[in-house]
Amino acid sequence: MGTILCPSCGTQNDENTITASLRTCTSCEYHFRMEPNDRIDYIADKGSFKEFSANLRSLNPIDLSGYEEKLSEAEAKAQMKDAVITGSCLIEGKEVILALMSFNFMGGSMGSVVGEKVCRALLMGAEKKLPVIIYTTSGGARMQEGIFSLMQMAKTASAAAELEKAGVPFFVVLCDPTTGGVTASFAMLANICIAEPGALIGFAGPRVIEGTIRQNLPEGFQRAEFQQEKGFVDIISPRKEQRELLSRLIDLHPTV
């Protein structure tokens, strides 16, 4: 049984303890990154998750050399066909549409398949009048797909607008990290933006910004707590509280 060193407080946590505490440090509650299937286990009512759009796979739209190999490696590493899983489930008996991103699959980058699956989830929520919840973690657009990846920003934002037009609530949980084109599109268009403690949330990374403006950034710049202070995040919620919080938000935001 291995141990994991907490990067925040230096505590050695064994794997079983980390798993039992929803991948958080037992000493300081630092939130380690988490994969979609593990999140489904604590968010959804047991056995209620039903995946859709499961067989979509990325192609190589700009014939970039080596991209197919990178996709195969990412699929083997993450045990996913792309960087997002979508489906329906129950949360305390309430039916919702749920999408969960994985940073383990090419940094959670948004290519054509991620954009398509997110759009389908949003539009299904609009059609069926079901709340949509998306857990985001991403380094941004998948540049191996060129302009096709950048098009997903407008595409997902348009689908989010359709959800709003239908009067259906939309909640996003911003996880570490949520950056680039995902932040610049659907991730910041929810009715309520929730963040996990300490999550990095922004467009460009701090080092890029410091190099551009040639100034030192404030302590904790772009972390969830900083973003809440500046009004970009509504709620910071630890994992152990998220299921109850989401259930309460669904009750407070009835479909029009």
DOVEXVO-692611 format. One record per residue (C-alpha): chain; x, y, z; residue number from 1; residue in one letter. Coordinates in steps of 0.2 Angstrom, whole numbers, plus 5000, padded with zeros to 4 digits. Example, Ala and Ser with C-alpha at 12.3 -4.5 7.8 and 13.67 -1.06 7.14 Angstrom:
BEGIN
SITE c    x    y    z   k r
SITE A 5062 4978 5039   1 A
SITE A 5068 4995 5036   2 S
This chain:
BEGIN
SITE c    x    y    z   k r
SITE A 5000 5000 5000   1 M
SITE A 5008 5016 4994   2 G
SITE A 5008 5033 5003   3 T
SITE A 5004 5051 4996   4 I
SITE A 5013 5066 5001   5 L
SITE A 5002 5081 5004   6 C
SITE A 5009 5096 4994   7 P
SITE A 5001 5108 5006   8 S
SITE A 5005 5102 5023   9 C
SITE A 5018 5088 5020  10 G
SITE A 5007 5074 5029  11 T
SITE A 5010 5057 5022  12 Q
SITE A 4993 5049 5018  13 N
SITE A 4991 5031 5014  14 D
SITE A 4980 5026 4998  15 E
SITE A 4966 5019 5008  16 N
SITE A 4964 5034 5020  17 T
SITE A 4965 5046 5005  18 I
SITE A 4951 5036 4996  19 T
SITE A 4940 5035 5011  20 A
SITE A 4941 5054 5013  21 S
SITE A 4936 5058 4995  22 L
SITE A 4954 5061 4990  23 R
SITE A 4957 5074 5002  24 T
SITE A 4972 5076 5015  25 C
SITE A 4966 5070 5032  26 T
SITE A 4977 5084 5041  27 S
SITE A 4973 5100 5030  28 C
SITE A 4959 5094 5018  29 E
SITE A 4969 5098 5003  30 Y
SITE A 4960 5092 4988  31 H
SITE A 4969 5080 4977  32 F
SITE A 4964 5078 4959  33 R
SITE A 4950 5066 4956  34 M
SITE A 4944 5055 4942  35 E
SITE A 4926 5055 4935  36 P
SITE A 4921 5038 4941  37 N
SITE A 4927 5041 4958  38 D
SITE A 4916 5057 4958  39 R
SITE A 4901 5048 4952  40 I
SITE A 4902 5037 4967  41 D
SITE A 4900 5051 4979  42 Y
SITE A 4888 5062 4969  43 I
SITE A 4875 5050 4962  44 A
SITE A 4863 5039 4971  45 D
SITE A 4870 5022 4970  46 K
SITE A 4868 5013 4954  47 G
SITE A 4858 5028 4946  48 S
SITE A 4871 5034 4934  49 F
SITE A 4868 5030 4915  50 K
SITE A 4881 5035 4903  51 E
SITE A 4877 5042 4886  52 F
SITE A 4887 5047 4871  53 S
SITE A 4900 5034 4877  54 A
SITE A 4907 5028 4860  55 N
SITE A 4912 5045 4853  56 L
SITE A 4931 5046 4849  57 R
SITE A 4942 5059 4842  58 S
SITE A 4948 5059 4825  59 L
SITE A 4963 5068 4817  60 N
SITE A 4954 5083 4808  61 P
SITE A 4970 5092 4803  62 I
SITE A 4981 5076 4800  63 D
SITE A 4993 5081 4814  64 L
SITE A 5007 5068 4814  65 S
SITE A 5007 5058 4830  66 G
SITE A 4990 5063 4836  67 Y
SITE A 4982 5046 4835  68 E
SITE A 4996 5039 4845  69 E
SITE A 4994 5052 4859  70 K
SITE A 4975 5048 4859  71 L
SITE A 4979 5030 4861  72 S
SITE A 4991 5033 4875  73 E
SITE A 4979 5045 4884  74 A
SITE A 4964 5032 4883  75 E
SITE A 4975 5018 4891  76 A
SITE A 4981 5030 4904  77 K
SITE A 4964 5037 4909  78 A
SITE A 4954 5022 4905  79 Q
SITE A 4942 5034 4895  80 M
SITE A 4938 5037 4877  81 K
SITE A 4940 5055 4879  82 D
SITE A 4942 5069 4892  83 A
SITE A 4923 5069 4898  84 V
SITE A 4910 5057 4904  85 I
SITE A 4892 5062 4902  86 T
SITE A 4876 5054 4908  87 G
SITE A 4860 5055 4918  88 S
SITE A 4859 5051 4937  89 C
SITE A 4849 5054 4953  90 L
SITE A 4855 5065 4967  91 I
SITE A 4845 5062 4982  92 E
SITE A 4831 5056 4971  93 G
SITE A 4832 5071 4959  94 K
SITE A 4836 5067 4941  95 E
SITE A 4850 5077 4933  96 V
SITE A 4861 5077 4918  97 I
SITE A 4879 5075 4924  98 L
SITE A 4896 5078 4915  99 A
SITE A 4913 5076 4922 100 L
SITE A 4930 5080 4915 101 M
SITE A 4946 5071 4918 102 S
SITE A 4963 5080 4918 103 F
SITE A 4971 5063 4916 104 N
SITE A 4966 5063 4898 105 F
SITE A 4978 5075 4888 106 M
SITE A 4976 5088 4902 107 G
SITE A 4957 5088 4901 108 G
SITE A 4959 5097 4884 109 S
SITE A 4943 5101 4874 110 M
SITE A 4943 5094 4857 111 G
SITE A 4929 5090 4845 112 S
SITE A 4923 5076 4856 113 V
SITE A 4923 5085 4872 114 V
SITE A 4914 5099 4865 115 G
SITE A 4901 5088 4856 116 E
SITE A 4898 5078 4872 117 K
SITE A 4896 5094 4883 118 V
SITE A 4884 5101 4870 119 C
SITE A 4874 5085 4870 120 R
SITE A 4873 5085 4889 121 A
SITE A 4867 5104 4889 122 L
SITE A 4854 5101 4875 123 L
SITE A 4847 5086 4883 124 M
SITE A 4845 5095 4899 125 G
SITE A 4835 5109 4889 126 A
SITE A 4825 5096 4880 127 E
SITE A 4821 5085 4895 128 K
SITE A 4820 5100 4907 129 K
SITE A 4833 5092 4919 130 L
SITE A 4846 5102 4928 131 P
SITE A 4864 5100 4921 132 V
SITE A 4879 5099 4932 133 I
SITE A 4897 5099 4925 134 I
SITE A 4913 5096 4934 135 Y
SITE A 4927 5104 4925 136 T
SITE A 4945 5102 4925 137 T
SITE A 4955 5107 4909 138 S
SITE A 4971 5115 4902 139 G
SITE A 4960 5123 4889 140 G
SITE A 4957 5119 4870 141 A
SITE A 4965 5104 4862 142 R
SITE A 4977 5112 4850 143 M
SITE A 4981 5096 4841 144 Q
SITE A 4964 5099 4833 145 E
SITE A 4968 5117 4827 146 G
SITE A 4953 5128 4823 147 I
SITE A 4941 5113 4827 148 F
SITE A 4946 5114 4845 149 S
SITE A 4943 5133 4846 150 L
SITE A 4926 5131 4838 151 M
SITE A 4920 5121 4853 152 Q
SITE A 4921 5137 4864 153 M
SITE A 4907 5145 4854 154 A
SITE A 4898 5128 4852 155 K
SITE A 4897 5125 4870 156 T
SITE A 4893 5143 4875 157 A
SITE A 4878 5142 4862 158 S
SITE A 4872 5126 4870 159 A
SITE A 4873 5134 4887 160 A
SITE A 4862 5149 4881 161 A
SITE A 4849 5136 4874 162 E
SITE A 4848 5129 4892 163 L
SITE A 4846 5146 4899 164 E
SITE A 4832 5150 4886 165 K
SITE A 4823 5134 4891 166 A
SITE A 4823 5140 4910 167 G
SITE A 4833 5125 4916 168 V
SITE A 4846 5127 4930 169 P
SITE A 4865 5125 4926 170 F
SITE A 4878 5122 4939 171 F
SITE A 4897 5120 4937 172 V
SITE A 4909 5114 4949 173 V
SITE A 4927 5121 4945 174 L
SITE A 4940 5109 4950 175 C
SITE A 4959 5110 4949 176 D
SITE A 4964 5116 4937 177 P
SITE A 4951 5124 4926 178 T
SITE A 4959 5135 4913 179 T
SITE A 4960 5141 4895 180 G
SITE A 4946 5139 4883 181 G
SITE A 4935 5129 4895 182 V
SITE A 4935 5144 4907 183 T
SITE A 4932 5156 4893 184 A
SITE A 4917 5146 4887 185 S
SITE A 4904 5135 4896 186 F
SITE A 4913 5134 4913 187 A
SITE A 4909 5152 4918 188 M
SITE A 4891 5152 4911 189 L
SITE A 4882 5143 4925 190 A
SITE A 4868 5150 4936 191 N
SITE A 4879 5145 4950 192 I
SITE A 4898 5143 4949 193 C
SITE A 4905 5132 4963 194 I
SITE A 4923 5128 4966 195 A
SITE A 4933 5116 4976 196 E
SITE A 4945 5123 4989 197 P
SITE A 4962 5129 4982 198 G
SITE A 4957 5125 4963 199 A
SITE A 4967 5135 4950 200 L
SITE A 4954 5144 4940 201 I
SITE A 4959 5156 4926 202 G
SITE A 4963 5158 4907 203 F
SITE A 4981 5160 4906 204 A
SITE A 4992 5153 4919 205 G
SITE A 5001 5164 4932 206 P
SITE A 5018 5162 4924 207 R
SITE A 5012 5167 4907 208 V
SITE A 5003 5182 4915 209 I
SITE A 5019 5187 4925 210 E
SITE A 5029 5186 4909 211 G
SITE A 5017 5197 4900 212 T
SITE A 5014 5211 4912 213 I
SITE A 5031 5210 4920 214 R
SITE A 5024 5211 4937 215 Q
SITE A 5023 5199 4952 216 N
SITE A 5005 5193 4955 217 L
SITE A 4997 5193 4973 218 P
SITE A 4998 5178 4984 219 E
SITE A 4985 5165 4979 220 G
SITE A 4981 5173 4962 221 F
SITE A 4968 5163 4952 222 Q
SITE A 4965 5151 4966 223 R
SITE A 4946 5147 4971 224 A
SITE A 4947 5159 4986 225 E
SITE A 4954 5173 4976 226 F
SITE A 4941 5171 4962 227 Q
SITE A 4927 5171 4975 228 Q
SITE A 4933 5187 4982 229 E
SITE A 4933 5195 4965 230 K
SITE A 4916 5188 4961 231 G
SITE A 4920 5175 4948 232 F
SITE A 4915 5160 4960 233 V
SITE A 4899 5160 4970 234 D
SITE A 4902 5145 4982 235 I
SITE A 4918 5136 4988 236 I
SITE A 4912 5118 4993 237 S
SITE A 4923 5104 4999 238 P
SITE A 4919 5087 4992 239 R
SITE A 4911 5080 5007 240 K
SITE A 4897 5094 5006 241 E
SITE A 4895 5094 4987 242 Q
SITE A 4881 5081 4986 243 R
SITE A 4870 5089 4999 244 E
SITE A 4874 5107 4991 245 L
SITE A 4869 5101 4974 246 L
SITE A 4853 5093 4980 247 S
SITE A 4849 5110 4989 248 R
SITE A 4853 5120 4974 249 L
SITE A 4842 5110 4963 250 I
SITE A 4827 5112 4975 251 D
SITE A 4831 5131 4975 252 L
SITE A 4832 5133 4956 253 H
SITE A 4816 5124 4949 254 P
SITE A 4814 5122 4930 255 T
SITE A 4804 5137 4923 256 V
